[in-house]
Amino acid sequence: SIIAEHRQQLDAVLDEISDLEAVMDSVKHLYQQVVKKKEKIMQSMNLHKGLLSVLWRLPTEVLSQIFNHCLPETKLWPPSNLRAPMLLTRICQRWREVAVGTPDLWCRMYVQADNRGWKQAAFCYDLWLKCS
């Protein structure tokens, strides 16, 4: 009877150890997944850093030409912060300087006469005229 009781206790302890090992295996697997995900994110970050580095090394004239190709193809487009050239002024300080310093980006303007969004439009038109 005492032996049976000890055997039961031993079996319970072994079951608990088995359960803990299963949890540890799950944690190890989850840890490995997190490590892999971190490695992928780090690779992506390093790739993006490299691309940014290349963009920073582009001469102003080349960046200016690239910006010209970003302009909408239609000639009738109202200024918008969501479209070139206004969008280009919002990326970083260097892009803003290059965009503002490229008069070709600002030589066309479409004026839409309505009362909706007039404050934003006035800001866009003001910047546009200063850059042209």
C-alpha beads as a LAMMPS data file, in Angstrom:
LAMMPS data file: protein, C-alpha beads

132 atoms
131 bonds

1 atom types
1 bond types

-500.0 500.0 xlo xhi
-500.0 500.0 ylo yhi
-500.0 500.0 zlo zhi

Masses

1 110.0

Atoms # bond

1 1 1 0.000 0.000 0.000
2 1 1 2.827 2.436 0.840
3 1 1 4.676 1.282 -2.268
4 1 1 1.558 1.837 -4.362
5 1 1 1.135 5.303 -2.875
6 1 1 4.757 6.207 -3.620
7 1 1 4.389 4.818 -7.129
8 1 1 1.330 7.082 -7.619
9 1 1 3.275 10.091 -6.381
10 1 1 6.210 9.176 -8.602
11 1 1 3.881 8.786 -11.601
12 1 1 2.325 12.193 -10.833
13 1 1 5.786 13.797 -10.665
14 1 1 6.809 12.101 -13.932
15 1 1 3.587 13.331 -15.580
16 1 1 4.290 16.854 -14.355
17 1 1 7.870 16.658 -15.668
18 1 1 6.528 15.422 -19.009
19 1 1 4.052 18.325 -19.136
20 1 1 6.829 20.801 -18.312
21 1 1 9.048 19.327 -21.033
22 1 1 6.192 19.748 -23.528
23 1 1 5.806 23.388 -22.469
24 1 1 9.571 23.890 -22.756
25 1 1 9.516 22.392 -26.266
26 1 1 6.719 24.792 -27.219
27 1 1 8.656 27.732 -25.784
28 1 1 11.812 26.646 -27.667
29 1 1 9.834 26.402 -30.904
30 1 1 8.264 29.820 -30.331
31 1 1 11.682 31.274 -29.483
32 1 1 13.127 29.878 -32.730
33 1 1 10.261 31.427 -34.695
34 1 1 10.831 34.807 -33.029
35 1 1 14.571 34.623 -33.748
36 1 1 13.884 33.829 -37.430
37 1 1 11.406 36.698 -37.671
38 1 1 13.906 39.066 -36.050
39 1 1 16.587 37.972 -38.543
40 1 1 14.241 38.651 -41.470
41 1 1 13.365 42.078 -40.078
42 1 1 17.056 42.885 -39.572
43 1 1 17.832 41.816 -43.156
44 1 1 15.002 43.990 -44.440
45 1 1 16.172 46.912 -42.326
46 1 1 19.742 46.558 -43.604
47 1 1 18.480 46.418 -47.181
48 1 1 16.443 49.590 -46.653
49 1 1 19.403 51.315 -45.001
50 1 1 21.474 50.442 -48.045
51 1 1 18.843 51.817 -50.389
52 1 1 18.582 55.024 -48.375
53 1 1 22.331 55.349 -48.449
54 1 1 22.286 55.088 -52.241
55 1 1 19.532 57.716 -52.449
56 1 1 21.539 60.067 -50.249
57 1 1 24.543 59.711 -52.538
58 1 1 22.624 60.550 -55.702
59 1 1 23.696 63.899 -57.105
60 1 1 21.088 66.645 -56.822
61 1 1 20.740 66.823 -60.613
62 1 1 19.920 63.101 -60.847
63 1 1 17.415 63.299 -58.003
64 1 1 15.854 66.332 -59.674
65 1 1 15.428 64.380 -62.927
66 1 1 13.869 61.470 -61.045
67 1 1 11.450 63.921 -59.426
68 1 1 10.449 65.207 -62.875
69 1 1 9.420 61.672 -63.794
70 1 1 7.210 61.530 -60.691
71 1 1 4.909 64.284 -61.940
72 1 1 1.397 63.250 -62.986
73 1 1 1.111 62.678 -66.720
74 1 1 -2.002 64.793 -67.121
75 1 1 -1.483 68.545 -67.264
76 1 1 -4.663 69.301 -65.311
77 1 1 -4.001 68.293 -61.740
78 1 1 -4.729 70.376 -58.692
79 1 1 -1.948 70.602 -56.093
80 1 1 -2.172 67.860 -53.501
81 1 1 0.009 66.760 -50.595
82 1 1 -0.548 63.203 -51.826
83 1 1 0.979 63.728 -55.270
84 1 1 4.281 64.990 -56.684
85 1 1 5.707 67.522 -56.405
86 1 1 4.099 68.382 -53.041
87 1 1 4.550 64.817 -51.771
88 1 1 8.279 64.967 -52.525
89 1 1 8.666 67.898 -50.127
90 1 1 7.383 65.722 -47.268
91 1 1 9.803 62.759 -47.503
92 1 1 12.911 64.208 -45.864
93 1 1 14.796 67.492 -45.651
94 1 1 17.090 66.725 -48.582
95 1 1 14.213 65.758 -50.855
96 1 1 12.382 68.917 -49.814
97 1 1 15.422 71.045 -50.662
98 1 1 15.873 69.344 -54.037
99 1 1 12.156 69.510 -54.908
100 1 1 11.803 73.157 -53.881
101 1 1 15.013 73.949 -55.762
102 1 1 13.778 72.339 -58.996
103 1 1 11.689 74.992 -60.796
104 1 1 10.598 72.538 -63.521
105 1 1 8.464 70.738 -60.939
106 1 1 6.478 73.887 -60.282
107 1 1 6.018 75.374 -63.776
108 1 1 2.439 74.073 -64.214
109 1 1 -0.486 74.631 -61.914
110 1 1 -4.166 73.790 -62.179
111 1 1 -6.434 76.053 -60.150
112 1 1 -9.740 74.624 -59.062
113 1 1 -12.233 77.236 -57.871
114 1 1 -14.412 75.788 -55.144
115 1 1 -14.776 76.385 -51.421
116 1 1 -13.956 72.862 -50.220
117 1 1 -10.530 72.545 -48.638
118 1 1 -9.583 76.125 -49.458
119 1 1 -7.079 76.422 -46.579
120 1 1 -5.068 73.425 -47.739
121 1 1 -5.358 74.583 -51.348
122 1 1 -4.167 78.085 -50.369
123 1 1 -1.141 76.580 -48.622
124 1 1 -0.361 74.434 -51.670
125 1 1 -0.776 77.341 -54.109
126 1 1 1.401 79.596 -51.935
127 1 1 4.225 77.053 -51.788
128 1 1 3.768 76.332 -55.481
129 1 1 4.147 79.981 -56.461
130 1 1 7.186 80.447 -54.219
131 1 1 8.895 77.485 -55.893
132 1 1 8.093 78.413 -59.487

Bonds

1 1 1 2
2 1 2 3
3 1 3 4
4 1 4 5
5 1 5 6
6 1 6 7
7 1 7 8
8 1 8 9
9 1 9 10
10 1 10 11
11 1 11 12
12 1 12 13
13 1 13 14
14 1 14 15
15 1 15 16
16 1 16 17
17 1 17 18
18 1 18 19
19 1 19 20
20 1 20 21
21 1 21 22
22 1 22 23
23 1 23 24
24 1 24 25
25 1 25 26
26 1 26 27
27 1 27 28
28 1 28 29
29 1 29 30
30 1 30 31
31 1 31 32
32 1 32 33
33 1 33 34
34 1 34 35
35 1 35 36
36 1 36 37
37 1 37 38
38 1 38 39
39 1 39 40
40 1 40 41
41 1 41 42
42 1 42 43
43 1 43 44
44 1 44 45
45 1 45 46
46 1 46 47
47 1 47 48
48 1 48 49
49 1 49 50
50 1 50 51
51 1 51 52
52 1 52 53
53 1 53 54
54 1 54 55
55 1 55 56
56 1 56 57
57 1 57 58
58 1 58 59
59 1 59 60
60 1 60 61
61 1 61 62
62 1 62 63
63 1 63 64
64 1 64 65
65 1 65 66
66 1 66 67
67 1 67 68
68 1 68 69
69 1 69 70
70 1 70 71
71 1 71 72
72 1 72 73
73 1 73 74
74 1 74 75
75 1 75 76
76 1 76 77
77 1 77 78
78 1 78 79
79 1 79 80
80 1 80 81
81 1 81 82
82 1 82 83
83 1 83 84
84 1 84 85
85 1 85 86
86 1 86 87
87 1 87 88
88 1 88 89
89 1 89 90
90 1 90 91
91 1 91 92
92 1 92 93
93 1 93 94
94 1 94 95
95 1 95 96
96 1 96 97
97 1 97 98
98 1 98 99
99 1 99 100
100 1 100 101
101 1 101 102
102 1 102 103
103 1 103 104
104 1 104 105
105 1 105 106
106 1 106 107
107 1 107 108
108 1 108 109
109 1 109 110
110 1 110 111
111 1 111 112
112 1 112 113
113 1 113 114
114 1 114 115
115 1 115 116
116 1 116 117
117 1 117 118
118 1 118 119
119 1 119 120
120 1 120 121
121 1 121 122
122 1 122 123
123 1 123 124
124 1 124 125
125 1 125 126
126 1 126 127
127 1 127 128
128 1 128 129
129 1 129 130
130 1 130 131
131 1 131 132
